[in-house]
Amino acid sequence: MQTALPKDLLNTTTGQVADEILRNCVHCGFCNATCPTYQLTGDELDGPRGRIYQIKQVLEGKTPTERNRLHLDRCLTCRACETTCPSGVDYHLLLDTGREIIEERLPRRLPERMLRRALRLVLPWPARFTPLLRAGQLVRPLLPAAFRQRIPARHRAAPVSTSINHARTMLLLDGCVQPALAPQINAATRRVLDALGINTLVAKNAGCCGALSQHLSATDEAQAFIRNNIDAWWPAIEQGAEAIIVTASGCAPMVKDYGRLLAETDYADKAARVSALARDISEVIEIDTAEQVLGRSDSGQKVAFHSPCTLQHGQGINGVVERLLTRLGYMLTPVMDSHLCCGSAGTYSILQPGMAGVLRDNKLEALQGGKPDLIATANIGCLMHMENHAEVPVKHWIELLETLIPNTGKKP
């Protein structure tokens, strides 16, 4: 693709990266074939190729319009297009740049700004989010069904008692909303890793990974979260922690990207080290060891595995969880169009509820088509988005492994 970005933009790292990404695009349109929003609307401007053209025009100096913003806002950042692209176009990086520039040149209307600001002021901060969630859960039984479905049911986790004498130690990202929404996920993770001979540490001051702010074009805010996490994790890293485990696949790509995001700052070396240590939980559980230690399930459960976009497209982890669950005795049911997004996509289900709802219903139809006993996923956002609308329970896959730990007394 030929470009004509202004010189002042080309003199910046952002401009140079954007120019290279644009030049890699060959207009083939393969990306549209796997784009969830293009499949729903059939509008070229709602597909990756159309969005690339719009971003290119804005970068070259064209005044952005509300129509440009609409089509960029509709993007889920699911990155299915990147998996499909034969030219290796880093679409998500270009999208972040395009959204930022449009935010600068075309301020949003006040109600939109207020909503996005409220999300950034509440969701990344457990001390603010948890009390609001608990209040909603308290009155949830009294609400009409339509409103009740919007508030997740409360999940509880028993206190975790694990050994601290294993030879291996890893850090565990607790996250921002997950401890309040589904504390059982990281509790199960700690128990499973303990059974596998791994200590887990949760750094007291670590918090939000920064993805929410990054995707809402608040890059300075995102970098503040990143620096905070690096500072919180660094003592354990210096003492030999071999990995930083992330159980929310929506957070893992962000942590793995810390090195790039802080490459031009005084945190560059530390951020690169953290990125190198970041692992999705599926990357640290060896199948043979798990089978030997945990054994196999005799429950006969049929499981539909929902592979989140952030797992399969964002991290390129495909088939790993499926193979693990199969080896451990679970029967996986077929899932049509497994590459398509469920519509959660961070704050997308809040900001684009109509399109997110259609995508969720389509995904649940595909997941439940094989008549599973439960749905397993790898991301808290996907779990919450589907849970109140699914016909069967929705769990994080690590919870299935917890039921296999010898002498836990837990049931599948």
C-alpha positions as CSV (number, residue, x, y, z in Angstrom):
1,M,0.0,0.0,0.0
2,Q,1.4,3.4,-1.0
3,T,1.4,6.0,1.8
4,A,1.8,9.7,2.1
5,L,2.1,10.4,5.8
6,P,3.3,13.9,6.7
7,K,6.9,14.3,7.6
8,D,6.3,15.4,11.2
9,L,4.4,12.2,11.8
10,L,7.1,10.1,10.0
11,N,9.7,11.6,12.3
12,T,8.1,9.8,15.3
13,T,8.2,6.2,16.2
14,T,4.4,6.0,16.1
15,G,4.4,7.3,12.5
16,Q,7.2,5.0,11.4
17,V,5.4,2.0,12.8
18,A,2.1,3.0,11.2
19,D,3.8,3.6,7.9
20,E,5.4,0.2,7.9
21,I,2.1,-1.6,8.8
22,L,0.3,0.2,6.1
23,R,2.9,-0.7,3.5
24,N,2.6,-4.4,4.5
25,C,-1.0,-4.4,3.5
26,V,-1.6,-5.8,0.0
27,H,-5.4,-5.1,-0.1
28,C,-6.2,-8.8,-0.5
29,G,-9.3,-8.8,1.7
30,F,-8.6,-12.2,3.3
31,C,-9.1,-10.4,6.6
32,N,-12.7,-9.7,5.9
33,A,-13.5,-13.4,5.7
34,T,-12.8,-13.9,9.4
35,C,-13.9,-10.5,10.7
36,P,-17.0,-10.9,13.0
37,T,-18.3,-7.3,12.5
38,Y,-17.9,-7.5,8.7
39,Q,-19.9,-10.8,8.7
40,L,-22.7,-9.1,10.7
41,T,-23.0,-5.9,8.7
42,G,-21.5,-6.7,5.3
43,D,-20.1,-3.2,5.2
44,E,-16.5,-2.9,3.9
45,L,-15.9,-0.1,6.4
46,D,-16.7,-2.5,9.2
47,G,-13.9,-4.9,8.1
48,P,-10.2,-4.7,8.7
49,R,-9.4,-3.6,5.1
50,G,-11.9,-0.8,5.3
51,R,-10.7,0.3,8.7
52,I,-7.1,0.3,7.5
53,Y,-8.1,2.7,4.6
54,Q,-9.9,5.0,7.0
55,I,-6.9,5.1,9.4
56,K,-4.5,5.7,6.5
57,Q,-6.6,8.7,5.3
58,V,-6.7,10.2,8.8
59,L,-2.9,9.7,9.3
60,E,-2.3,11.4,5.9
61,G,-4.2,14.5,7.1
62,K,-7.9,14.0,6.3
63,T,-10.2,15.4,8.9
64,P,-11.8,12.5,10.8
65,T,-15.5,12.1,11.0
66,E,-18.0,10.6,13.3
67,R,-18.5,7.9,10.7
68,N,-14.8,7.0,10.9
69,R,-15.1,6.8,14.7
70,L,-18.2,4.6,14.5
71,H,-16.5,2.0,12.3
72,L,-13.3,2.0,14.4
73,D,-15.4,1.7,17.6
74,R,-17.2,-1.3,16.2
75,C,-13.9,-3.2,15.9
76,L,-13.6,-5.9,18.6
77,T,-9.8,-6.0,18.4
78,C,-10.2,-9.7,18.3
79,R,-7.2,-10.0,15.9
80,A,-8.8,-12.8,13.9
81,C,-7.7,-10.8,10.8
82,E,-4.1,-11.0,11.9
83,T,-4.3,-14.8,12.1
84,T,-5.7,-14.8,8.5
85,C,-3.5,-12.1,7.0
86,P,-0.8,-13.6,4.6
87,S,1.3,-10.4,4.9
88,G,1.6,-10.2,8.6
89,V,-0.1,-6.9,9.1
90,D,-0.1,-5.8,12.8
91,Y,-3.6,-4.5,12.5
92,H,-4.1,-4.0,16.3
93,L,-1.2,-1.6,16.6
94,L,-2.5,0.5,13.7
95,L,-6.0,0.5,15.2
96,D,-4.7,1.8,18.5
97,T,-2.9,4.6,16.7
98,G,-5.9,5.5,14.6
99,R,-8.2,5.6,17.5
100,E,-5.8,7.8,19.5
101,I,-5.4,10.3,16.7
102,I,-9.2,10.5,16.1
103,E,-9.7,11.1,19.9
104,E,-7.2,14.0,19.7
105,R,-8.6,15.6,16.5
106,L,-12.3,14.9,17.1
107,P,-13.3,15.0,20.8
108,R,-16.2,12.7,21.7
109,R,-19.6,14.0,22.8
110,L,-19.9,14.6,26.5
111,P,-22.1,11.5,27.3
112,E,-19.6,9.2,25.5
113,R,-16.6,10.8,27.3
114,M,-18.4,10.5,30.6
115,L,-19.1,6.8,30.1
116,R,-15.5,6.0,29.1
117,R,-14.2,8.0,31.9
118,A,-16.4,6.1,34.4
119,L,-15.2,2.8,33.1
120,R,-11.6,3.8,33.5
121,L,-12.3,5.2,37.0
122,V,-14.1,2.1,38.3
123,L,-13.2,-1.2,36.5
124,P,-9.3,-1.1,37.0
125,W,-9.6,-0.3,40.7
126,P,-10.8,-3.3,42.9
127,A,-11.4,-1.0,45.9
128,R,-14.0,0.9,43.8
129,F,-15.3,-1.9,41.6
130,T,-15.9,-4.5,44.3
131,P,-18.3,-2.5,46.5
132,L,-20.4,-1.5,43.5
133,L,-20.5,-5.1,42.3
134,R,-21.6,-6.4,45.7
135,A,-24.3,-3.8,45.9
136,G,-25.7,-4.8,42.5
137,Q,-25.5,-8.5,43.5
138,L,-27.4,-7.8,46.7
139,V,-30.4,-6.4,44.9
140,R,-30.0,-8.8,41.9
141,P,-32.7,-11.3,43.0
142,L,-35.3,-8.4,43.2
143,L,-34.7,-7.2,39.6
144,P,-36.6,-8.1,36.5
145,A,-35.0,-10.8,34.4
146,A,-33.7,-8.4,31.8
147,F,-31.7,-6.4,34.4
148,R,-30.8,-9.5,36.4
149,Q,-28.9,-10.9,33.4
150,R,-26.7,-7.8,33.4
151,I,-25.4,-8.5,36.9
152,P,-23.2,-11.5,37.4
153,A,-24.1,-13.9,40.2
154,R,-21.7,-13.9,43.1
155,H,-18.9,-16.5,43.1
156,R,-17.0,-17.5,46.2
157,A,-13.7,-19.2,46.7
158,A,-12.5,-21.1,49.8
159,P,-9.3,-19.8,51.4
160,V,-6.2,-21.2,49.7
161,S,-3.7,-23.2,51.7
162,T,-0.7,-24.2,49.7
163,S,2.9,-25.2,50.3
164,I,5.6,-22.6,50.0
165,N,8.5,-25.1,50.0
166,H,8.6,-26.1,46.3
167,A,11.7,-25.6,44.3
168,R,9.8,-23.6,41.6
169,T,8.2,-20.2,42.1
170,M,6.0,-18.1,39.8
171,L,4.2,-14.8,40.2
172,L,0.4,-14.8,39.6
173,L,-1.4,-11.7,38.3
174,D,-4.5,-11.3,40.4
175,G,-6.0,-8.6,38.1
176,C,-8.6,-5.9,38.6
177,V,-12.1,-7.3,38.1
178,Q,-11.5,-11.0,38.3
179,P,-10.9,-11.2,42.1
180,A,-14.4,-9.8,42.7
181,L,-16.2,-11.5,39.8
182,A,-14.6,-15.0,40.0
183,P,-12.1,-15.4,42.8
184,Q,-12.3,-19.2,42.4
185,I,-10.3,-19.0,39.2
186,N,-7.0,-17.9,40.7
187,A,-7.7,-20.0,43.8
188,A,-8.0,-23.0,41.6
189,T,-4.8,-22.0,39.8
190,R,-2.9,-21.8,43.0
191,R,-4.1,-25.2,44.1
192,V,-3.3,-26.9,40.8
193,L,0.1,-25.4,40.7
194,D,0.8,-26.4,44.3
195,A,-0.1,-30.0,43.4
196,L,2.3,-29.7,40.4
197,G,5.1,-28.5,42.7
198,I,5.0,-24.8,42.0
199,N,4.8,-21.9,44.5
200,T,2.6,-19.0,43.5
201,L,3.2,-15.5,44.7
202,V,0.6,-12.7,44.4
203,A,2.3,-9.3,44.6
204,K,0.4,-7.1,47.0
205,N,0.6,-3.9,45.0
206,A,0.1,-5.3,41.5
207,G,-3.2,-4.4,39.9
208,C,-4.8,-3.9,36.5
209,C,-2.6,-4.9,33.5
210,G,-3.4,-1.6,31.8
211,A,-5.3,-3.1,28.8
212,L,-8.6,-1.3,29.5
213,S,-6.9,2.1,29.5
214,Q,-4.8,1.2,26.5
215,H,-7.8,0.2,24.4
216,L,-9.8,3.3,25.5
217,S,-6.9,5.5,24.1
218,A,-5.7,6.5,27.6
219,T,-2.1,5.5,26.9
220,D,-0.5,7.5,29.7
221,E,-2.8,5.9,32.2
222,A,-2.0,2.5,30.8
223,Q,1.7,3.1,31.2
224,A,1.1,4.1,34.8
225,F,-0.5,0.7,35.5
226,I,2.3,-1.0,33.7
227,R,5.0,0.7,35.8
228,N,3.1,-0.1,39.0
229,N,3.0,-3.8,38.1
230,I,6.7,-3.9,37.2
231,D,7.6,-2.3,40.5
232,A,5.4,-4.7,42.4
233,W,6.8,-7.8,40.7
234,W,10.5,-6.8,40.5
235,P,11.6,-8.0,43.9
236,A,10.3,-11.5,43.2
237,I,11.8,-11.4,39.8
238,E,15.2,-10.5,41.3
239,Q,14.8,-13.4,43.7
240,G,14.3,-15.9,40.8
241,A,10.6,-16.1,40.0
242,E,10.6,-18.0,36.7
243,A,7.3,-16.8,35.2
244,I,4.5,-14.3,35.6
245,I,1.3,-16.3,35.2
246,V,-1.9,-14.8,33.8
247,T,-5.2,-16.7,34.0
248,A,-7.2,-14.1,32.1
249,S,-6.2,-14.5,28.4
250,G,-7.4,-11.0,27.8
251,C,-4.7,-9.7,30.1
252,A,-1.8,-11.9,28.9
253,P,-1.3,-10.2,25.5
254,M,-1.0,-6.9,27.3
255,V,1.6,-8.1,29.8
256,K,3.5,-9.8,27.0
257,D,3.5,-6.4,25.2
258,Y,5.0,-4.4,28.1
259,G,8.4,-4.4,26.5
260,R,7.2,-2.7,23.3
261,L,4.9,-0.3,25.1
262,L,7.7,1.0,27.4
263,A,10.6,0.6,24.9
264,E,11.4,4.3,24.9
265,T,11.2,4.9,28.6
266,D,13.4,4.4,31.6
267,Y,11.5,1.2,32.3
268,A,12.6,-0.4,29.0
269,D,14.9,-3.1,30.3
270,K,12.6,-4.1,33.2
271,A,9.5,-4.1,30.9
272,A,11.3,-6.3,28.4
273,R,12.2,-8.7,31.2
274,V,8.6,-8.8,32.4
275,S,7.3,-9.5,28.9
276,A,9.8,-12.3,28.5
277,L,8.5,-13.9,31.7
278,A,4.8,-13.5,31.0
279,R,2.9,-16.7,30.4
280,D,-0.7,-17.7,29.9
281,I,-1.5,-20.4,32.5
282,S,-1.8,-23.0,29.7
283,E,1.9,-22.4,28.9
284,V,3.1,-23.6,32.3
285,I,1.1,-26.8,32.8
286,E,2.9,-29.7,31.1
287,I,0.4,-32.3,29.9
288,D,2.4,-35.4,30.9
289,T,3.1,-34.0,34.4
290,A,-0.6,-33.0,34.8
291,E,-1.8,-36.5,33.8
292,Q,0.7,-38.1,36.2
293,V,-0.1,-36.0,39.2
294,L,-3.8,-35.3,38.7
295,G,-4.9,-38.4,36.9
296,R,-7.9,-38.6,34.6
297,S,-11.5,-37.5,35.1
298,D,-14.0,-40.3,35.3
299,S,-17.0,-38.0,35.2
300,G,-17.8,-38.6,31.6
301,Q,-18.4,-34.9,31.2
302,K,-18.7,-33.4,27.7
303,V,-17.0,-30.0,27.5
304,A,-17.3,-27.3,24.8
305,F,-14.1,-25.3,24.9
306,H,-14.4,-21.6,24.0
307,S,-11.0,-20.4,22.9
308,P,-11.0,-16.7,23.5
309,C,-9.7,-14.4,20.7
310,T,-7.0,-13.3,23.1
311,L,-5.8,-16.8,23.4
312,Q,-5.9,-18.0,19.9
313,H,-5.3,-14.8,17.9
314,G,-3.7,-12.5,20.5
315,Q,-1.2,-15.1,21.8
316,G,-1.2,-17.7,19.1
317,I,-2.0,-20.5,21.5
318,N,-4.1,-23.0,19.7
319,G,-5.1,-26.5,20.7
320,V,-3.0,-26.5,23.9
321,V,-6.0,-26.4,26.4
322,E,-8.0,-28.8,24.2
323,R,-5.2,-31.4,24.2
324,L,-4.7,-31.0,28.0
325,L,-8.5,-31.5,28.7
326,T,-8.7,-34.5,26.4
327,R,-5.7,-36.2,28.0
328,L,-7.2,-35.7,31.4
329,G,-10.4,-37.5,30.4
330,Y,-12.8,-34.8,29.2
331,M,-14.8,-35.3,26.0
332,L,-14.6,-32.2,23.9
333,T,-17.6,-31.4,21.7
334,P,-17.2,-29.8,18.3
335,V,-17.6,-26.0,18.0
336,M,-18.5,-24.4,14.7
337,D,-16.7,-21.2,13.7
338,S,-14.5,-21.5,16.8
339,H,-12.3,-18.6,15.4
340,L,-15.1,-16.0,15.9
341,C,-15.4,-13.7,18.8
342,C,-18.1,-14.0,21.5
343,G,-18.5,-10.3,21.7
344,S,-17.1,-9.6,25.1
345,A,-13.9,-7.9,24.1
346,G,-13.1,-6.0,27.3
347,T,-15.5,-3.0,27.5
348,Y,-17.0,-3.7,24.1
349,S,-20.0,-5.5,25.5
350,I,-20.8,-2.3,27.5
351,L,-20.0,0.2,24.7
352,Q,-21.5,-1.8,21.8
353,P,-24.2,-3.9,23.5
354,G,-26.3,-4.6,20.4
355,M,-23.5,-6.1,18.3
356,A,-22.0,-7.8,21.3
357,G,-25.3,-9.5,22.1
358,V,-25.7,-10.9,18.6
359,L,-22.1,-12.2,18.7
360,R,-22.7,-13.8,22.1
361,D,-25.9,-15.5,21.0
362,N,-24.2,-16.8,17.9
363,K,-21.3,-18.1,19.9
364,L,-23.5,-19.8,22.5
365,E,-25.4,-21.5,19.7
366,A,-22.2,-22.9,18.3
367,L,-20.8,-23.9,21.7
368,Q,-24.1,-25.6,22.8
369,G,-24.6,-27.3,19.4
370,G,-22.8,-30.4,20.6
371,K,-24.9,-30.8,23.8
372,P,-22.1,-30.2,26.3
373,D,-22.5,-30.6,30.0
374,L,-20.5,-27.3,30.5
375,I,-18.6,-24.7,28.6
376,A,-15.0,-24.0,29.5
377,T,-13.1,-20.9,28.5
378,A,-9.9,-19.1,29.3
379,N,-10.9,-15.5,29.9
380,I,-13.0,-13.8,32.7
381,G,-14.6,-11.4,30.2
382,C,-15.9,-14.2,28.0
383,L,-17.0,-16.1,31.0
384,M,-19.1,-13.2,32.4
385,H,-20.5,-12.3,29.0
386,M,-21.8,-15.8,28.4
387,E,-22.6,-17.1,31.9
388,N,-26.1,-15.6,32.4
389,H,-27.2,-16.5,28.9
390,A,-25.9,-20.1,28.6
391,E,-28.0,-23.2,29.1
392,V,-25.1,-25.0,30.9
393,P,-22.5,-23.8,33.4
394,V,-19.6,-21.7,32.1
395,K,-16.2,-22.1,33.9
396,H,-12.6,-21.4,33.5
397,W,-10.8,-24.5,32.3
398,I,-8.4,-24.4,35.3
399,E,-11.4,-25.1,37.5
400,L,-11.8,-28.5,35.8
401,L,-8.2,-29.4,36.7
402,E,-8.8,-28.4,40.3
403,T,-11.5,-31.1,40.6
404,L,-8.8,-33.7,39.8
405,I,-6.4,-32.8,42.6
406,P,-6.1,-35.9,44.8
407,N,-7.9,-35.7,48.2
408,T,-9.6,-32.3,47.5
409,G,-13.0,-33.8,47.8
410,K,-14.2,-31.4,45.0
411,K,-16.8,-32.6,42.5
412,P,-16.6,-31.8,38.7
